[in-house]
Amino acid sequence: MSALGELQRMRKGSGGTLSGGRGGAGRTGADGTGGRDRKVGDRKDNKAAYLFLAPWFVGLLVVTAGPIAASLVLGFTDYNLIQPPVFNGLDNFTRMLADTRLHKALGVTLTYVLVSVPLQLACALGLALLLDRGLRGLPFYRSAFYLPSLLGSSVAIAVLWRQIFGAEGLFNQVLGVFGVEGRGWISDPGTALSTLIVLNVWTFGAPMVIFLAGLRQIPVMYYEAAATDGASRWTQFRRITIPLLSPIVFFNLVLQIIHAFQSFTQAFVVSGGSGGPSNSTLFYTLYLYQRGFGNFDMGYASALAWLLLVIIAGFTAVNFWAAKFWVVYDD
C-alpha cells in the first residue's frame, strides 16, 4: 500500500509525466533524454542488421547485379575474352536476324516449353488430386514424388536418361519384351527432343507439392454442398477445384515456363554439347553457351542473353495479362 501511495504522489508531483500526458515527456523523462536514447538504440539495431545483411548485399552486387550490368555493356561490343572489348553498336542484335542456328534454337526451345510445361503441370495436378484423397503414408509418397525435381536437372540424371533411351537402353529392352522393335531415341532427330520433354515432365514434384498445399486450403463444405445438390465429381472439379486453385495454377505456370526456358544441362549432356542430332536438341541456352565459350564470341552471347531475358519477360507479361480472364481470387 505504501508503494501505491508513493506512486500516486509521484504522478501528482510530476504533472502527469509518468502517464504520458501533454504536460511532460511521458516515460522518456522531462528532458527527453529517453527519446534520444531510444533513437541511439534504433541506430545501433540498424547497424547490426546491415552488418548481418552485408554478405547478401555483397553477393547481390558482385554475383548478380555486377554481371548483369557487364553483360548489358558487352552486348554492344565485339569481345572474344582475350582482347579488350570493342564497341560495335547494334551489330550483335542485327546479326540475330540472319542467324539460322539461332532461329532453330528458338524453335526447339519454344516447342520444348509449350509442350513440356502443360504436360508437367497436368501430371503434377493429377498426382496432387490423388494424394489429396488421404492415402496412408502420405509424407513418404510426397517426398518420393518430389525427389525427381531435385535430381532432374543434374548431370547424373541426364547421363542416365541417355542410357535409358539409347539404342541398347532400358526403354528398348522393355519394348522388346512386347515384341516391339526399338530405335535410338536419342540419336533420332525426330524423337531426341521428345526424350527431353519426358524428362522435364518427370520432374513434376515441385509443382505437385504446391498443388497439394493449395488443395488442402479449399474448404470441404463447398464439395459437401455440391454433392448435396447432385453435382458429379467432374462437375465439382470443374466448378470448384479449378477456379479456387487457379492462383496456384498461375503461379506454377509462370515459374515452370521460366525454368523451362533456362534448361541447359539435359540438352548439353544428352547431345554431348552439340545440340544434335541435326540441332534437334539445340536449346537456346546451349546455343548461347556455344557462342560464348565455344566460339569465344562473348559480345554476341551477351546480346543473346538479353534477348532471352526479353523473351521470358514477354511470356511472363502475357501470363499476367491473361490471368485476369481465368484466375479467380477468393477475397
C-alpha positions in Angstrom: 0.0 0.0 0.0 2.8 2.4 0.8 4.3 1.8 -2.6 1.0 2.5 -4.3 0.6 5.7 -2.4 4.2 6.8 -3.3 3.4 6.2 -7.0 0.3 8.3 -6.8 2.2 11.1 -5.1 4.9 10.9 -7.8 2.2 11.3 -10.5 0.7 14.3 -8.9 4.1 15.9 -8.3 5.4 15.4 -11.8 2.5 16.9 -13.5 1.4 13.7 -15.2 4.8 12.9 -16.7 4.5 9.3 -15.9 1.1 9.0 -17.5 2.4 10.3 -20.9 0.2 13.5 -20.8 0.8 16.7 -22.7 2.5 18.3 -19.7 5.6 16.1 -19.7 7.7 13.8 -21.6 5.9 10.7 -20.5 8.1 7.8 -19.7 11.0 9.3 -21.5 11.5 11.9 -18.8 11.0 15.7 -18.9 14.3 16.4 -20.6 13.7 14.0 -23.4 16.9 12.0 -22.8 14.9 8.8 -23.0 13.8 9.6 -26.6 17.4 10.3 -27.6 18.5 7.0 -26.0 15.8 5.2 -27.9 17.0 6.8 -31.2 20.5 5.8 -30.5 19.4 2.3 -29.7 17.5 2.1 -33.0 20.6 3.3 -34.9 22.6 0.6 -33.2 20.0 -2.0 -34.2 20.0 -0.8 -37.8 23.8 -1.1 -37.9 23.7 -4.6 -36.6 21.0 -5.5 -39.2 23.1 -4.0 -42.0 26.1 -5.9 -40.7 24.3 -9.2 -40.9 22.9 -8.3 -44.3 26.3 -7.2 -45.7 27.2 -10.7 -47.2 23.9 -10.8 -49.0 24.4 -7.2 -50.4 27.9 -8.1 -51.5 26.6 -11.2 -53.2 23.9 -9.2 -54.9 26.3 -6.7 -56.3 29.2 -8.9 -57.1 27.5 -12.1 -58.2 24.2 -10.8 -59.7 23.9 -7.1 -60.4 27.5 -6.7 -61.5 27.5 -9.4 -64.1 24.1 -8.3 -65.4 25.3 -4.8 -65.9 28.5 -6.1 -67.5 26.6 -8.3 -69.9 24.4 -5.4 -71.0 27.5 -3.4 -71.8 29.2 -6.3 -73.6 26.1 -6.8 -75.7 27.1 -3.7 -77.7 30.8 -4.8 -78.1 32.9 -7.2 -80.1 34.6 -9.2 -77.3 36.5 -12.5 -77.6 37.6 -13.0 -74.0 41.2 -12.3 -74.9 41.4 -8.9 -76.4 39.7 -5.8 -74.9 36.1 -5.3 -76.0 35.5 -3.0 -78.9 32.2 -1.1 -79.2 30.2 -2.1 -82.3 26.8 -0.6 -81.6 23.8 -2.7 -82.6 25.8 -5.1 -84.7 25.2 -8.1 -82.4 21.5 -7.6 -82.4 21.2 -7.2 -86.2 23.3 -10.4 -86.6 20.4 -12.2 -84.9 18.1 -11.6 -87.9 20.3 -13.7 -90.2 21.4 -16.3 -87.7 19.7 -19.5 -88.8 21.0 -21.6 -85.9 19.6 -19.0 -83.5 16.2 -19.4 -85.3 16.5 -23.1 -84.9 17.3 -22.8 -81.2 14.3 -20.6 -80.7 12.0 -23.1 -82.4 13.4 -26.0 -80.4 13.1 -24.1 -77.1 9.6 -22.9 -77.8 8.5 -26.4 -78.7 10.0 -27.7 -75.5 8.3 -25.0 -73.3 4.9 -25.2 -74.9 4.7 -29.0 -74.8 6.5 -30.0 -71.7 5.1 -27.3 -69.3 1.4 -28.1 -69.8 2.1 -31.9 -69.6 4.2 -31.4 -66.4 1.5 -29.3 -64.7 -1.2 -31.8 -65.7 0.7 -34.7 -64.2 1.5 -32.7 -61.1 -2.2 -31.7 -60.6 -3.3 -35.3 -61.2 -0.9 -36.7 -58.6 -1.8 -33.9 -56.2 -5.5 -34.8 -56.5 -4.7 -38.5 -55.9 -2.6 -37.7 -52.8 -5.3 -35.4 -51.5 -7.7 -38.3 -51.1 -6.0 -39.2 -47.8 -3.6 -42.0 -48.6 -1.8 -43.7 -45.8 1.9 -42.8 -45.7 1.3 -39.5 -47.4 4.6 -37.9 -46.2 6.5 -40.8 -47.8 4.7 -40.5 -51.2 5.1 -36.7 -51.1 8.8 -37.0 -50.6 9.2 -39.7 -53.2 7.4 -37.8 -55.9 9.2 -34.6 -55.0 12.6 -36.2 -55.4 12.8 -36.0 -59.2 12.5 -32.2 -59.0 15.7 -32.2 -57.0 17.6 -34.6 -59.4 16.0 -33.9 -62.8 18.4 -31.1 -63.8 21.5 -32.9 -62.6 24.3 -34.3 -64.8 23.8 -37.8 -63.4 20.2 -38.0 -64.4 21.0 -36.6 -67.8 23.6 -39.3 -68.3 21.1 -41.9 -67.0 18.5 -40.6 -69.4 20.9 -41.0 -72.3 21.5 -44.6 -71.4 17.8 -45.4 -70.9 16.8 -44.1 -74.4 19.9 -45.2 -76.2 19.8 -47.9 -78.9 20.6 -50.6 -76.3 18.9 -48.8 -73.5 16.3 -49.9 -70.9 13.4 -48.5 -72.8 14.1 -50.6 -75.9 14.6 -53.7 -73.7 11.1 -53.2 -72.2 9.7 -52.7 -75.7 11.4 -55.9 -76.8 9.5 -57.9 -74.2 6.3 -57.0 -76.0 7.9 -57.7 -79.4 8.3 -54.1 -80.4 11.5 -53.1 -82.2 13.0 -50.0 -80.6 15.3 -47.4 -82.1 18.0 -45.0 -80.9 15.6 -42.4 -79.4 18.4 -40.0 -78.5 20.2 -40.3 -81.9 17.0 -39.9 -84.0 16.2 -36.2 -84.8 12.5 -37.0 -84.8 12.5 -38.2 -81.2 15.5 -36.7 -79.5 13.6 -33.7 -78.2 10.7 -35.9 -77.1 13.0 -37.7 -74.6 14.0 -34.3 -73.1 10.3 -33.3 -72.9 9.6 -36.6 -71.0 12.5 -35.8 -68.6 11.0 -32.4 -67.9 7.6 -33.9 -67.3 9.1 -36.4 -64.9 10.3 -33.5 -62.7 6.7 -32.7 -61.6 7.5 -33.0 -57.9 7.8 -29.3 -57.0 4.6 -28.1 -58.7 2.8 -31.2 -57.3 3.7 -30.2 -53.7 2.4 -26.7 -54.3 -0.8 -28.0 -55.9 -1.3 -30.3 -52.9 -0.9 -27.4 -50.5 -3.5 -25.4 -52.5 -5.9 -28.3 -52.5 -5.7 -28.6 -48.7 -6.8 -24.9 -48.4 -10.1 -25.4 -50.3 -13.0 -25.7 -47.7 -14.6 -29.1 -47.7 -18.0 -27.6 -47.2 -18.0 -26.5 -50.9 -17.8 -30.1 -52.0 -20.4 -31.2 -49.5 -22.8 -28.6 -50.7 -22.2 -29.5 -54.3 -22.6 -33.3 -53.6 -25.9 -32.5 -51.8 -27.1 -30.7 -55.0 -26.2 -33.8 -57.0 -23.0 -32.5 -58.7 -20.8 -35.2 -60.1 -17.0 -35.4 -59.3 -16.2 -33.9 -62.7 -18.5 -31.0 -62.1 -17.0 -30.4 -58.7 -13.6 -30.5 -60.2 -14.5 -28.0 -63.0 -16.7 -25.7 -60.9 -14.9 -25.7 -57.5 -11.4 -27.1 -57.7 -10.1 -25.4 -60.8 -11.5 -21.9 -60.0 -10.3 -21.9 -56.4 -6.9 -23.5 -57.4 -6.4 -21.1 -60.3 -4.0 -18.8 -58.4 -1.8 -21.8 -57.7 -2.0 -22.9 -61.3 -1.0 -19.4 -62.4 1.9 -19.4 -60.0 3.2 -22.8 -61.2 2.7 -21.9 -64.8 4.8 -18.8 -64.6 7.5 -20.5 -62.6 7.8 -23.6 -64.8 7.9 -21.5 -68.0 10.8 -19.5 -66.7 12.5 -22.7 -65.6 11.9 -24.4 -69.0 13.4 -21.5 -70.9 16.5 -21.8 -68.7 17.0 -25.5 -69.3 20.6 -26.4 -70.3 22.1 -29.4 -68.5 19.8 -32.0 -70.1 20.4 -31.0 -73.7 24.2 -30.4 -73.1 24.7 -33.9 -71.7 22.4 -35.8 -73.9 23.8 -34.3 -77.1 27.4 -34.1 -76.0 27.2 -30.3 -76.1 26.4 -30.2 -79.8 22.6 -29.8 -79.7 22.4 -32.8 -82.1 21.3 -34.7 -83.9 20.6 -32.2 -86.6 20.2 -29.4 -84.0 17.0 -31.2 -82.7 18.1 -30.6 -79.1 19.7 -27.2 -79.6 18.2 -25.3 -76.7 18.6 -21.5 -76.6 20.9 -21.6 -73.6 23.0 -24.3 -75.2 23.4 -22.2 -78.3 24.3 -19.2 -76.1 26.9 -21.3 -74.4 28.4 -22.4 -77.7 28.7 -18.9 -78.9 30.2 -17.5 -75.7 32.5 -20.3 -74.6 32.9 -22.4 -77.8 33.4 -19.6 -80.4 34.7 -17.0 -77.8 32.1 -14.6 -79.2 31.2 -13.2 -75.8 29.7 -9.9 -77.1 27.2 -11.8 -79.2 26.5 -14.2 -76.4 25.8 -11.3 -74.1 23.3 -9.9 -76.6 21.7 -13.4 -76.8 21.4 -13.4 -73.0 19.4 -10.2 -73.1 17.2 -11.4 -75.9 16.4 -14.4 -73.7 15.6 -12.0 -70.8 13.2 -10.1 -73.1 11.5 -13.3 -74.3 11.0 -14.6 -70.7 9.7 -11.2 -69.6 7.3 -11.2 -72.6 5.9 -14.6 -71.7 5.5 -13.5 -68.1 3.8 -10.3 -69.0 1.4 -12.1 -71.3 0.6 -14.6 -68.5 -0.1 -11.7 -66.1 -2.3 -10.0 -68.6 -4.3 -13.2 -69.4 -4.6 -14.0 -65.7 -7.4 -11.5 -65.3 -9.6 -13.7 -67.6 -9.2 -17.0 -65.8 -7.6 -16.6 -62.4 -10.1 -16.3 -59.5 -9.0 -14.7 -56.2 -11.4 -15.6 -53.4 -11.4 -12.4 -51.3 
